[in-house]
Amino acid sequence: MNKYDVTIGIPVYNAEKYIRKTLESALSQTFANIEFLILDDRGTDNSIGVIEELKQEHPRGKDIRIVSQPKNMGVAQARNRIIDEAQGRYLYFMDSDDVISDNCISLLYSNILEHQAEVVFGSYEKVELFKNDSKPIKYQYPNVCLFGDGKLAEFSYRCYGGVQASACNYLVSVDLLRKNNLKFINSRYWEDMVFTFELVTHVSRAVMLSDITYSYLCRDNSLSNYQVRNKIDKSEILNNVSTVDVLKRNTRNLLGKPYLGKRCYNIVMTDFYIICNVLKNKKIITPEISDRELKSFLSHPLRLKEIVSLKGGVAKNFFLYTLGKLPVFAFIPVIKMIGRKKHLL
């Protein structure tokens, strides 16, 4: 039996400058029955001291629970621990430097009940704090109910970036996560993209809301903000490619699904965008990535006969498959030509 209706899970690592504002926005929720689960990832600052102060002084302090990792293990393992530890029926992830609207959980939970949904997504905004005159950039979903096997996946894969890559700002059934053993892969990059990409294939009742419930606060030099880079380490690129390869391997479990063509196109287009990014920033990537290595990044998860038998997206996937088979001397010029047309280069 669950002790709470909702768990808000917040991984915390060296967030002393921001965690008070983040946790106060969680504690300000109009919804009553919430567990505030703090996952201490063993940082070196006073983040947990700030949380302990709020635990003592805030009227909802008794509902704050701090769980500590044995050592620093990274955000992926922190979120996995939150899934295991959560005492709520539904789980909502927050990052330790963002904020949510006062009615966030109330709005998402009421839609969970009204529609007997397994997951409800709120819309979000990005606030670029490093720009003095920056207005929030809003990313809003249509108000839509997606009921039936594969309906959420179809919606999510309908276009590149069709659903938020972040694991934050949706309320999801803890039972669904545990029953399907949905966990974050142990990667420093894009682990939340993989998690959400896989989650949508397991959901049969979902709701999307146009209401802005989450604010991503993008700061200079934050992980989510790469507006200025003087150097990019090759290992970062290779880790991104490795993360996309996880999605490719998992794709083979979805043969025959009507949304498979769209999913494959999204995945391989991620390879394409990585390659364009490398070409654009080649001078600041060290060590150098060769053209042959670049070509190896773009591979299709399906065999040719499987692509031909897709229930949609055959032409697009055939093109990407063929592109990946070009010899190096032809591959790079074609990528550059397409990248320029898409204003990526």
MARPAKOL-843530 format. One record per residue (C-alpha): residue number from 1; residue in three letters; y, z, x. Coordinates in nm, 2 decimals, decimal comma, always signed. Each point is the difference from the previous one (the first is absolute). Layout:
# MARPAKOL-843530
{num->NUM | residuo->ala | py->Y | pz->Z | px->X}
...
//
This chain:
# MARPAKOL-843530
{num->1 | residuo->met | py->+0,00 | pz->+0,00 | px->+0,00}
{num->2 | residuo->asn | py->+0,34 | pz->-0,10 | px->+0,13}
{num->3 | residuo->lys | py->+0,26 | pz->+0,28 | px->+0,06}
{num->4 | residuo->tyr | py->+0,30 | pz->-0,24 | px->-0,04}
{num->5 | residuo->asp | py->+0,07 | pz->-0,32 | px->-0,19}
{num->6 | residuo->val | py->+0,17 | pz->-0,16 | px->+0,30}
{num->7 | residuo->thr | py->-0,01 | pz->+0,05 | px->+0,38}
{num->8 | residuo->ile | py->+0,30 | pz->-0,13 | px->+0,20}
{num->9 | residuo->gly | py->-0,14 | pz->-0,06 | px->+0,35}
{num->10 | residuo->ile | py->+0,24 | pz->-0,01 | px->+0,29}
{num->11 | residuo->pro | py->-0,13 | pz->-0,05 | px->+0,36}
{num->12 | residuo->val | py->+0,24 | pz->+0,17 | px->+0,24}
{num->13 | residuo->tyr | py->+0,05 | pz->-0,07 | px->+0,37}
{num->14 | residuo->asn | py->+0,33 | pz->+0,07 | px->+0,18}
{num->15 | residuo->ala | py->+0,21 | pz->-0,04 | px->-0,31}
{num->16 | residuo->glu | py->+0,22 | pz->+0,30 | px->+0,04}
{num->17 | residuo->lys | py->+0,32 | pz->-0,20 | px->-0,06}
{num->18 | residuo->tyr | py->-0,11 | pz->-0,13 | px->-0,33}
{num->19 | residuo->ile | py->-0,28 | pz->+0,21 | px->-0,15}
{num->20 | residuo->arg | py->+0,23 | pz->+0,24 | px->-0,19}
{num->21 | residuo->lys | py->+0,16 | pz->-0,28 | px->-0,20}
{num->22 | residuo->thr | py->-0,33 | pz->-0,16 | px->-0,06}
{num->23 | residuo->leu | py->-0,18 | pz->+0,31 | px->-0,12}
{num->24 | residuo->glu | py->+0,30 | pz->+0,11 | px->-0,21}
{num->25 | residuo->ser | py->-0,02 | pz->-0,33 | px->-0,19}
{num->26 | residuo->ala | py->-0,36 | pz->+0,06 | px->-0,06}
{num->27 | residuo->leu | py->+0,06 | pz->+0,36 | px->-0,11}
{num->28 | residuo->ser | py->+0,28 | pz->-0,12 | px->-0,24}
{num->29 | residuo->gln | py->-0,25 | pz->-0,19 | px->-0,22}
{num->30 | residuo->thr | py->+0,04 | pz->+0,06 | px->-0,37}
{num->31 | residuo->phe | py->-0,38 | pz->-0,01 | px->-0,03}
{num->32 | residuo->ala | py->-0,14 | pz->+0,35 | px->+0,02}
{num->33 | residuo->asn | py->-0,36 | pz->+0,00 | px->+0,12}
{num->34 | residuo->ile | py->+0,01 | pz->-0,13 | px->+0,35}
{num->35 | residuo->glu | py->-0,16 | pz->+0,10 | px->+0,33}
{num->36 | residuo->phe | py->+0,22 | pz->-0,07 | px->+0,30}
{num->37 | residuo->leu | py->-0,26 | pz->-0,07 | px->+0,27}
{num->38 | residuo->ile | py->+0,15 | pz->-0,01 | px->+0,35}
{num->39 | residuo->leu | py->-0,23 | pz->-0,14 | px->+0,28}
{num->40 | residuo->asp | py->+0,11 | pz->+0,15 | px->+0,33}
{num->41 | residuo->asp | py->-0,08 | pz->-0,27 | px->+0,26}
{num->42 | residuo->arg | py->+0,08 | pz->+0,24 | px->+0,29}
{num->43 | residuo->gly | py->+0,35 | pz->-0,12 | px->+0,09}
{num->44 | residuo->thr | py->+0,21 | pz->+0,16 | px->+0,27}
{num->45 | residuo->asp | py->+0,31 | pz->+0,08 | px->-0,20}
{num->46 | residuo->asn | py->+0,09 | pz->+0,26 | px->-0,27}
{num->47 | residuo->ser | py->-0,11 | pz->-0,21 | px->-0,30}
{num->48 | residuo->ile | py->-0,25 | pz->+0,25 | px->-0,12}
{num->49 | residuo->gly | py->+0,25 | pz->+0,29 | px->+0,05}
{num->50 | residuo->val | py->+0,24 | pz->-0,18 | px->-0,24}
{num->51 | residuo->ile | py->-0,28 | pz->-0,04 | px->-0,25}
{num->52 | residuo->glu | py->-0,09 | pz->+0,37 | px->+0,03}
{num->53 | residuo->glu | py->+0,36 | pz->+0,09 | px->-0,08}
{num->54 | residuo->leu | py->-0,01 | pz->-0,21 | px->-0,32}
{num->55 | residuo->lys | py->-0,34 | pz->+0,15 | px->-0,08}
{num->56 | residuo->gln | py->+0,16 | pz->+0,35 | px->+0,01}
{num->57 | residuo->glu | py->+0,33 | pz->-0,07 | px->-0,17}
{num->58 | residuo->his | py->-0,07 | pz->-0,28 | px->-0,26}
{num->59 | residuo->pro | py->-0,11 | pz->+0,09 | px->-0,35}
{num->60 | residuo->arg | py->-0,29 | pz->-0,24 | px->+0,03}
{num->61 | residuo->gly | py->-0,09 | pz->+0,13 | px->+0,35}
{num->62 | residuo->lys | py->-0,34 | pz->+0,14 | px->-0,12}
{num->63 | residuo->asp | py->-0,11 | pz->-0,36 | px->-0,07}
{num->64 | residuo->ile | py->+0,07 | pz->-0,11 | px->+0,36}
{num->65 | residuo->arg | py->-0,33 | pz->-0,01 | px->+0,20}
{num->66 | residuo->ile | py->+0,00 | pz->-0,07 | px->+0,37}
{num->67 | residuo->val | py->-0,32 | pz->-0,14 | px->+0,16}
{num->68 | residuo->ser | py->-0,01 | pz->-0,06 | px->+0,37}
{num->69 | residuo->gln | py->-0,19 | pz->-0,25 | px->+0,21}
{num->70 | residuo->pro | py->-0,18 | pz->+0,14 | px->+0,30}
{num->71 | residuo->lys | py->+0,22 | pz->-0,23 | px->+0,22}
{num->72 | residuo->asn | py->+0,23 | pz->-0,30 | px->-0,05}
{num->73 | residuo->met | py->-0,21 | pz->-0,27 | px->-0,16}
{num->74 | residuo->gly | py->+0,25 | pz->-0,24 | px->-0,14}
{num->75 | residuo->val | py->+0,11 | pz->-0,09 | px->-0,35}
{num->76 | residuo->ala | py->-0,32 | pz->-0,18 | px->-0,11}
{num->77 | residuo->gln | py->-0,21 | pz->+0,31 | px->+0,06}
{num->78 | residuo->ala | py->+0,26 | pz->+0,22 | px->-0,15}
{num->79 | residuo->arg | py->-0,01 | pz->-0,19 | px->-0,32}
{num->80 | residuo->asn | py->-0,38 | pz->+0,00 | px->-0,01}
{num->81 | residuo->arg | py->+0,01 | pz->+0,38 | px->+0,03}
{num->82 | residuo->ile | py->+0,25 | pz->+0,01 | px->-0,29}
{num->83 | residuo->ile | py->-0,25 | pz->-0,20 | px->-0,21}
{num->84 | residuo->asp | py->-0,27 | pz->+0,25 | px->+0,09}
{num->85 | residuo->glu | py->+0,21 | pz->+0,31 | px->-0,06}
{num->86 | residuo->ala | py->+0,20 | pz->-0,10 | px->-0,31}
{num->87 | residuo->gln | py->-0,04 | pz->+0,24 | px->-0,29}
{num->88 | residuo->gly | py->+0,17 | pz->-0,23 | px->-0,25}
{num->89 | residuo->arg | py->-0,16 | pz->-0,25 | px->-0,24}
{num->90 | residuo->tyr | py->+0,25 | pz->-0,26 | px->+0,13}
{num->91 | residuo->leu | py->+0,14 | pz->-0,06 | px->+0,34}
{num->92 | residuo->tyr | py->+0,35 | pz->-0,12 | px->+0,11}
{num->93 | residuo->phe | py->+0,08 | pz->-0,06 | px->+0,36}
{num->94 | residuo->met | py->+0,34 | pz->+0,05 | px->+0,15}
{num->95 | residuo->asp | py->+0,12 | pz->-0,06 | px->+0,36}
{num->96 | residuo->ser | py->+0,18 | pz->+0,29 | px->+0,16}
{num->97 | residuo->asp | py->+0,34 | pz->-0,17 | px->+0,03}
{num->98 | residuo->asp | py->+0,04 | pz->-0,16 | px->-0,35}
{num->99 | residuo->val | py->+0,10 | pz->+0,13 | px->-0,34}
{num->100 | residuo->ile | py->-0,11 | pz->-0,05 | px->-0,36}
{num->101 | residuo->ser | py->+0,19 | pz->+0,02 | px->-0,33}
{num->102 | residuo->asp | py->-0,01 | pz->+0,32 | px->-0,20}
{num->103 | residuo->asn | py->-0,20 | pz->-0,16 | px->-0,28}
{num->104 | residuo->cys | py->-0,24 | pz->-0,19 | px->+0,23}
{num->105 | residuo->ile | py->-0,32 | pz->+0,19 | px->-0,07}
{num->106 | residuo->ser | py->+0,08 | pz->+0,06 | px->-0,37}
{num->107 | residuo->leu | py->+0,05 | pz->-0,37 | px->-0,05}
{num->108 | residuo->leu | py->-0,31 | pz->-0,11 | px->+0,18}
{num->109 | residuo->tyr | py->-0,22 | pz->+0,27 | px->-0,15}
{num->110 | residuo->ser | py->+0,11 | pz->-0,07 | px->-0,36}
{num->111 | residuo->asn | py->-0,10 | pz->-0,36 | px->+0,05}
{num->112 | residuo->ile | py->-0,34 | pz->+0,12 | px->+0,14}
{num->113 | residuo->leu | py->-0,06 | pz->+0,19 | px->-0,32}
{num->114 | residuo->glu | py->+0,14 | pz->-0,26 | px->-0,24}
{num->115 | residuo->his | py->-0,20 | pz->-0,28 | px->+0,14}
{num->116 | residuo->gln | py->-0,30 | pz->+0,19 | px->+0,14}
{num->117 | residuo->ala | py->+0,08 | pz->-0,17 | px->+0,33}
{num->118 | residuo->glu | py->-0,16 | pz->+0,06 | px->+0,34}
{num->119 | residuo->val | py->+0,31 | pz->-0,08 | px->+0,18}
{num->120 | residuo->val | py->+0,38 | pz->-0,04 | px->-0,08}
{num->121 | residuo->phe | py->+0,24 | pz->-0,17 | px->+0,24}
{num->122 | residuo->gly | py->+0,37 | pz->+0,08 | px->+0,00}
{num->123 | residuo->ser | py->+0,26 | pz->-0,24 | px->+0,14}
{num->124 | residuo->tyr | py->+0,19 | pz->+0,09 | px->+0,32}
{num->125 | residuo->glu | py->+0,31 | pz->-0,06 | px->+0,21}
{num->126 | residuo->lys | py->+0,07 | pz->-0,02 | px->+0,37}
{num->127 | residuo->val | py->+0,32 | pz->+0,17 | px->+0,13}
{num->128 | residuo->glu | py->+0,10 | pz->-0,12 | px->+0,35}
{num->129 | residuo->leu | py->+0,17 | pz->+0,31 | px->+0,13}
{num->130 | residuo->phe | py->+0,09 | pz->-0,17 | px->+0,33}
{num->131 | residuo->lys | py->+0,24 | pz->-0,23 | px->-0,19}
{num->132 | residuo->asn | py->+0,32 | pz->+0,18 | px->-0,10}
{num->133 | residuo->asp | py->+0,06 | pz->-0,22 | px->-0,31}
{num->134 | residuo->ser | py->-0,35 | pz->-0,08 | px->-0,09}
{num->135 | residuo->lys | py->-0,09 | pz->+0,00 | px->-0,37}
{num->136 | residuo->pro | py->-0,36 | pz->+0,09 | px->-0,10}
{num->137 | residuo->ile | py->-0,23 | pz->-0,30 | px->-0,02}
{num->138 | residuo->lys | py->-0,20 | pz->+0,03 | px->-0,32}
{num->139 | residuo->tyr | py->-0,36 | pz->-0,12 | px->-0,04}
{num->140 | residuo->gln | py->-0,09 | pz->+0,01 | px->-0,37}
{num->141 | residuo->tyr | py->-0,32 | pz->-0,08 | px->-0,17}
{num->142 | residuo->pro | py->-0,01 | pz->-0,13 | px->-0,36}
{num->143 | residuo->asn | py->-0,11 | pz->+0,25 | px->-0,26}
{num->144 | residuo->val | py->-0,36 | pz->-0,11 | px->-0,05}
{num->145 | residuo->cys | py->-0,34 | pz->+0,15 | px->-0,08}
{num->146 | residuo->leu | py->-0,29 | pz->-0,15 | px->+0,18}
{num->147 | residuo->phe | py->-0,33 | pz->+0,09 | px->-0,17}
{num->148 | residuo->gly | py->-0,33 | pz->-0,15 | px->+0,09}
{num->149 | residuo->asp | py->-0,21 | pz->-0,06 | px->+0,31}
{num->150 | residuo->gly | py->+0,20 | pz->-0,18 | px->+0,27}
{num->151 | residuo->lys | py->+0,33 | pz->-0,01 | px->-0,20}
{num->152 | residuo->leu | py->+0,19 | pz->+0,22 | px->+0,25}
{num->153 | residuo->ala | py->-0,15 | pz->-0,19 | px->+0,29}
{num->154 | residuo->glu | py->+0,10 | pz->-0,33 | px->-0,15}
{num->155 | residuo->phe | py->+0,36 | pz->+0,13 | px->-0,05}
{num->156 | residuo->ser | py->+0,02 | pz->+0,15 | px->+0,35}
{num->157 | residuo->tyr | py->-0,12 | pz->-0,32 | px->+0,17}
{num->158 | residuo->arg | py->+0,20 | pz->-0,24 | px->-0,21}
{num->159 | residuo->cys | py->+0,24 | pz->-0,05 | px->+0,28}
{num->160 | residuo->tyr | py->+0,06 | pz->+0,12 | px->+0,36}
{num->161 | residuo->gly | py->+0,12 | pz->+0,36 | px->-0,03}
{num->162 | residuo->gly | py->-0,09 | pz->+0,01 | px->-0,37}
{num->163 | residuo->val | py->-0,04 | pz->+0,38 | px->+0,01}
{num->164 | residuo->gln | py->+0,15 | pz->+0,25 | px->+0,24}
{num->165 | residuo->ala | py->-0,18 | pz->+0,04 | px->+0,32}
{num->166 | residuo->ser | py->+0,08 | pz->+0,37 | px->+0,03}
{num->167 | residuo->ala | py->-0,24 | pz->+0,26 | px->-0,13}
{num->168 | residuo->cys | py->+0,30 | pz->+0,19 | px->-0,15}
{num->169 | residuo->asn | py->+0,14 | pz->-0,02 | px->-0,35}
{num->170 | residuo->tyr | py->-0,30 | pz->-0,03 | px->-0,22}
{num->171 | residuo->leu | py->-0,19 | pz->+0,26 | px->-0,18}
{num->172 | residuo->val | py->-0,38 | pz->-0,05 | px->+0,03}
{num->173 | residuo->ser | py->-0,31 | pz->+0,17 | px->-0,13}
{num->174 | residuo->val | py->-0,15 | pz->+0,23 | px->+0,27}
{num->175 | residuo->asp | py->-0,35 | pz->-0,06 | px->-0,15}
{num->176 | residuo->leu | py->+0,05 | pz->-0,38 | px->+0,04}
{num->177 | residuo->leu | py->+0,08 | pz->+0,05 | px->+0,37}
{num->178 | residuo->arg | py->-0,29 | pz->+0,23 | px->+0,06}
{num->179 | residuo->lys | py->-0,26 | pz->-0,19 | px->-0,20}
{num->180 | residuo->asn | py->+0,07 | pz->-0,32 | px->+0,18}
{num->181 | residuo->asn | py->+0,05 | pz->+0,17 | px->+0,34}
{num->182 | residuo->leu | py->+0,34 | pz->-0,15 | px->+0,04}
{num->183 | residuo->lys | py->+0,14 | pz->+0,11 | px->+0,33}
{num->184 | residuo->phe | py->+0,27 | pz->-0,11 | px->+0,25}
{num->185 | residuo->ile | py->-0,12 | pz->-0,18 | px->+0,31}
{num->186 | residuo->asn | py->+0,08 | pz->+0,16 | px->+0,33}
{num->187 | residuo->ser | py->+0,28 | pz->-0,22 | px->+0,11}
{num->188 | residuo->arg | py->+0,36 | pz->+0,06 | px->+0,10}
{num->189 | residuo->tyr | py->+0,12 | pz->-0,31 | px->-0,18}
{num->190 | residuo->trp | py->-0,04 | pz->-0,12 | px->-0,36}
{num->191 | residuo->glu | py->-0,27 | pz->+0,25 | px->-0,09}
{num->192 | residuo->asp | py->+0,17 | pz->+0,05 | px->-0,34}
{num->193 | residuo->met | py->+0,01 | pz->-0,38 | px->-0,06}
{num->194 | residuo->val | py->-0,38 | pz->-0,01 | px->+0,04}
{num->195 | residuo->phe | py->-0,04 | pz->+0,30 | px->-0,22}
{num->196 | residuo->thr | py->+0,20 | pz->-0,14 | px->-0,29}
{num->197 | residuo->phe | py->-0,15 | pz->-0,35 | px->+0,04}
{num->198 | residuo->glu | py->-0,35 | pz->+0,15 | px->-0,04}
{num->199 | residuo->leu | py->+0,10 | pz->+0,25 | px->-0,28}
{num->200 | residuo->val | py->+0,11 | pz->-0,27 | px->-0,24}
{num->201 | residuo->thr | py->-0,35 | pz->-0,15 | px->+0,00}
{num->202 | residuo->his | py->-0,14 | pz->+0,33 | px->-0,14}
{num->203 | residuo->val | py->+0,25 | pz->+0,05 | px->-0,29}
{num->204 | residuo->ser | py->-0,06 | pz->-0,12 | px->-0,35}
{num->205 | residuo->arg | py->+0,29 | pz->+0,17 | px->-0,18}
{num->206 | residuo->ala | py->+0,34 | pz->-0,01 | px->+0,17}
{num->207 | residuo->val | py->+0,37 | pz->+0,01 | px->-0,10}
{num->208 | residuo->met | py->+0,30 | pz->-0,14 | px->+0,19}
{num->209 | residuo->leu | py->+0,35 | pz->+0,14 | px->-0,08}
{num->210 | residuo->ser | py->+0,34 | pz->-0,14 | px->+0,07}
{num->211 | residuo->asp | py->+0,15 | pz->+0,35 | px->+0,04}
{num->212 | residuo->ile | py->+0,12 | pz->+0,08 | px->+0,36}
{num->213 | residuo->thr | py->-0,18 | pz->+0,33 | px->+0,09}
{num->214 | residuo->tyr | py->-0,01 | pz->-0,01 | px->+0,38}
{num->215 | residuo->ser | py->+0,26 | pz->-0,05 | px->+0,28}
{num->216 | residuo->tyr | py->-0,12 | pz->-0,12 | px->+0,34}
{num->217 | residuo->leu | py->+0,27 | pz->+0,13 | px->+0,24}
{num->218 | residuo->cys | py->+0,00 | pz->-0,24 | px->+0,29}
{num->219 | residuo->arg | py->+0,15 | pz->+0,14 | px->+0,32}
{num->220 | residuo->asp | py->+0,08 | pz->-0,15 | px->+0,33}
{num->221 | residuo->asn | py->-0,32 | pz->+0,00 | px->+0,22}
{num->222 | residuo->ser | py->-0,22 | pz->+0,11 | px->-0,29}
{num->223 | residuo->leu | py->-0,35 | pz->-0,15 | px->-0,02}
{num->224 | residuo->ser | py->+0,09 | pz->-0,18 | px->-0,32}
{num->225 | residuo->asn | py->+0,31 | pz->-0,16 | px->+0,16}
{num->226 | residuo->tyr | py->-0,01 | pz->-0,26 | px->+0,27}
{num->227 | residuo->gln | py->+0,35 | pz->-0,14 | px->-0,03}
{num->228 | residuo->val | py->+0,06 | pz->+0,01 | px->+0,38}
{num->229 | residuo->arg | py->-0,28 | pz->-0,04 | px->+0,25}
{num->230 | residuo->asn | py->+0,05 | pz->-0,03 | px->+0,38}
{num->231 | residuo->lys | py->-0,37 | pz->+0,01 | px->+0,07}
{num->232 | residuo->ile | py->-0,32 | pz->-0,04 | px->-0,20}
{num->233 | residuo->asp | py->-0,32 | pz->+0,11 | px->+0,16}
{num->234 | residuo->lys | py->-0,29 | pz->-0,25 | px->-0,03}
{num->235 | residuo->ser | py->-0,23 | pz->+0,29 | px->-0,12}
{num->236 | residuo->glu | py->+0,21 | pz->+0,03 | px->-0,32}
{num->237 | residuo->ile | py->-0,06 | pz->-0,36 | px->-0,09}
{num->238 | residuo->leu | py->-0,37 | pz->+0,03 | px->+0,08}
{num->239 | residuo->asn | py->-0,03 | pz->+0,31 | px->-0,22}
{num->240 | residuo->asn | py->+0,17 | pz->-0,18 | px->-0,29}
{num->241 | residuo->val | py->-0,25 | pz->-0,29 | px->+0,04}
{num->242 | residuo->ser | py->-0,29 | pz->+0,25 | px->+0,02}
{num->243 | residuo->thr | py->+0,12 | pz->+0,16 | px->-0,33}
{num->244 | residuo->val | py->+0,01 | pz->-0,34 | px->-0,17}
{num->245 | residuo->asp | py->-0,36 | pz->-0,06 | px->+0,13}
{num->246 | residuo->val | py->-0,11 | pz->+0,30 | px->-0,20}
{num->247 | residuo->leu | py->+0,12 | pz->-0,16 | px->-0,32}
{num->248 | residuo->lys | py->-0,18 | pz->-0,32 | px->+0,10}
{num->249 | residuo->arg | py->-0,33 | pz->+0,18 | px->+0,05}
{num->250 | residuo->asn | py->+0,03 | pz->+0,18 | px->-0,34}
{num->251 | residuo->thr | py->+0,08 | pz->-0,32 | px->-0,18}
{num->252 | residuo->arg | py->-0,36 | pz->-0,11 | px->+0,03}
{num->253 | residuo->asn | py->-0,09 | pz->+0,27 | px->-0,25}
{num->254 | residuo->leu | py->+0,21 | pz->-0,17 | px->-0,27}
{num->255 | residuo->leu | py->-0,17 | pz->-0,34 | px->-0,01}
{num->256 | residuo->gly | py->+0,01 | pz->-0,14 | px->-0,35}
{num->257 | residuo->lys | py->+0,30 | pz->+0,20 | px->-0,11}
{num->258 | residuo->pro | py->+0,27 | pz->-0,22 | px->-0,17}
{num->259 | residuo->tyr | py->+0,28 | pz->+0,15 | px->+0,21}
{num->260 | residuo->leu | py->-0,18 | pz->-0,07 | px->+0,33}
{num->261 | residuo->gly | py->+0,19 | pz->-0,32 | px->+0,08}
{num->262 | residuo->lys | py->+0,34 | pz->+0,18 | px->-0,03}
{num->263 | residuo->arg | py->-0,12 | pz->+0,29 | px->+0,20}
{num->264 | residuo->cys | py->-0,12 | pz->-0,23 | px->+0,28}
{num->265 | residuo->tyr | py->+0,32 | pz->-0,19 | px->+0,00}
{num->266 | residuo->asn | py->+0,21 | pz->+0,32 | px->+0,03}
{num->267 | residuo->ile | py->-0,22 | pz->+0,13 | px->+0,29}
{num->268 | residuo->val | py->+0,01 | pz->-0,32 | px->+0,21}
{num->269 | residuo->met | py->+0,37 | pz->-0,05 | px->-0,07}
{num->270 | residuo->thr | py->+0,05 | pz->+0,35 | px->+0,16}
{num->271 | residuo->asp | py->-0,16 | pz->-0,16 | px->+0,31}
{num->272 | residuo->phe | py->+0,25 | pz->-0,28 | px->-0,03}
{num->273 | residuo->tyr | py->+0,30 | pz->+0,23 | px->-0,02}
{num->274 | residuo->ile | py->-0,13 | pz->+0,20 | px->+0,30}
{num->275 | residuo->ile | py->-0,03 | pz->-0,33 | px->+0,20}
{num->276 | residuo->cys | py->+0,35 | pz->-0,10 | px->-0,10}
{num->277 | residuo->asn | py->+0,14 | pz->+0,34 | px->+0,10}
{num->278 | residuo->val | py->-0,17 | pz->-0,03 | px->+0,34}
{num->279 | residuo->leu | py->+0,15 | pz->-0,35 | px->+0,06}
{num->280 | residuo->lys | py->+0,34 | pz->+0,12 | px->-0,11}
{num->281 | residuo->asn | py->-0,01 | pz->+0,31 | px->+0,23}
{num->282 | residuo->lys | py->-0,21 | pz->-0,14 | px->+0,29}
{num->283 | residuo->lys | py->+0,25 | pz->+0,09 | px->+0,26}
{num->284 | residuo->ile | py->-0,01 | pz->+0,37 | px->-0,08}
{num->285 | residuo->ile | py->-0,37 | pz->+0,04 | px->-0,05}
{num->286 | residuo->thr | py->-0,18 | pz->+0,14 | px->+0,31}
{num->287 | residuo->pro | py->-0,25 | pz->-0,08 | px->+0,12}
{num->288 | residuo->glu | py->+0,03 | pz->-0,36 | px->-0,11}
{num->289 | residuo->ile | py->-0,22 | pz->-0,13 | px->-0,28}
{num->290 | residuo->ser | py->-0,15 | pz->-0,34 | px->+0,08}
{num->291 | residuo->asp | py->-0,01 | pz->-0,30 | px->-0,24}
{num->292 | residuo->arg | py->-0,38 | pz->+0,03 | px->+0,00}
{num->293 | residuo->glu | py->+0,02 | pz->+0,36 | px->-0,11}
{num->294 | residuo->leu | py->+0,25 | pz->-0,09 | px->-0,27}
{num->295 | residuo->lys | py->-0,23 | pz->-0,25 | px->-0,14}
{num->296 | residuo->ser | py->-0,28 | pz->+0,25 | px->-0,01}
{num->297 | residuo->phe | py->+0,20 | pz->+0,22 | px->-0,23}
{num->298 | residuo->leu | py->-0,02 | pz->-0,25 | px->-0,29}
{num->299 | residuo->ser | py->-0,35 | pz->-0,01 | px->-0,14}
{num->300 | residuo->his | py->-0,12 | pz->-0,02 | px->-0,36}
{num->301 | residuo->pro | py->-0,24 | pz->+0,27 | px->-0,13}
{num->302 | residuo->leu | py->-0,20 | pz->-0,26 | px->-0,20}
{num->303 | residuo->arg | py->-0,23 | pz->-0,29 | px->+0,10}
{num->304 | residuo->leu | py->+0,11 | pz->-0,35 | px->-0,11}
{num->305 | residuo->lys | py->-0,26 | pz->-0,02 | px->-0,28}
{num->306 | residuo->glu | py->+0,12 | pz->+0,34 | px->-0,13}
{num->307 | residuo->ile | py->+0,36 | pz->-0,13 | px->+0,00}
{num->308 | residuo->val | py->-0,09 | pz->-0,31 | px->-0,20}
{num->309 | residuo->ser | py->-0,18 | pz->+0,22 | px->-0,26}
{num->310 | residuo->leu | py->+0,30 | pz->+0,23 | px->-0,05}
{num->311 | residuo->lys | py->+0,12 | pz->+0,05 | px->-0,36}
{num->312 | residuo->gly | py->+0,36 | pz->-0,06 | px->+0,10}
{num->313 | residuo->gly | py->+0,22 | pz->-0,08 | px->+0,31}
{num->314 | residuo->val | py->-0,25 | pz->-0,25 | px->+0,15}
{num->315 | residuo->ala | py->+0,27 | pz->-0,23 | px->+0,14}
{num->316 | residuo->lys | py->+0,21 | pz->+0,27 | px->+0,17}
{num->317 | residuo->asn | py->-0,30 | pz->+0,17 | px->+0,15}
{num->318 | residuo->phe | py->-0,15 | pz->-0,33 | px->+0,12}
{num->319 | residuo->phe | py->+0,33 | pz->-0,08 | px->+0,17}
{num->320 | residuo->leu | py->+0,00 | pz->+0,34 | px->+0,18}
{num->321 | residuo->tyr | py->-0,36 | pz->-0,04 | px->+0,10}
{num->322 | residuo->thr | py->+0,07 | pz->-0,34 | px->+0,14}
{num->323 | residuo->leu | py->+0,31 | pz->+0,12 | px->+0,18}
{num->324 | residuo->gly | py->-0,21 | pz->+0,26 | px->+0,18}
{num->325 | residuo->lys | py->-0,24 | pz->-0,26 | px->+0,12}
{num->326 | residuo->leu | py->+0,26 | pz->-0,21 | px->+0,17}
{num->327 | residuo->pro | py->-0,01 | pz->-0,03 | px->+0,38}
{num->328 | residuo->val | py->+0,26 | pz->+0,22 | px->+0,18}
{num->329 | residuo->phe | py->+0,22 | pz->-0,30 | px->+0,10}
{num->330 | residuo->ala | py->+0,04 | pz->-0,09 | px->-0,36}
{num->331 | residuo->phe | py->-0,01 | pz->+0,34 | px->-0,16}
{num->332 | residuo->ile | py->+0,32 | pz->+0,14 | px->+0,16}
{num->333 | residuo->pro | py->+0,22 | pz->-0,30 | px->-0,09}
{num->334 | residuo->val | py->-0,12 | pz->+0,00 | px->-0,36}
{num->335 | residuo->ile | py->+0,06 | pz->+0,38 | px->-0,03}
{num->336 | residuo->lys | py->+0,35 | pz->-0,05 | px->+0,13}
{num->337 | residuo->met | py->+0,07 | pz->-0,28 | px->-0,24}
{num->338 | residuo->ile | py->-0,12 | pz->+0,20 | px->-0,30}
{num->339 | residuo->gly | py->+0,18 | pz->+0,31 | px->+0,13}
{num->340 | residuo->arg | py->+0,33 | pz->-0,18 | px->+0,02}
{num->341 | residuo->lys | py->-0,04 | pz->-0,13 | px->-0,35}
{num->342 | residuo->lys | py->-0,06 | pz->+0,35 | px->-0,12}
{num->343 | residuo->his | py->+0,31 | pz->+0,12 | px->+0,20}
{num->344 | residuo->leu | py->-0,23 | pz->+0,23 | px->+0,21}
{num->345 | residuo->leu | py->+0,09 | pz->-0,17 | px->+0,33}
//
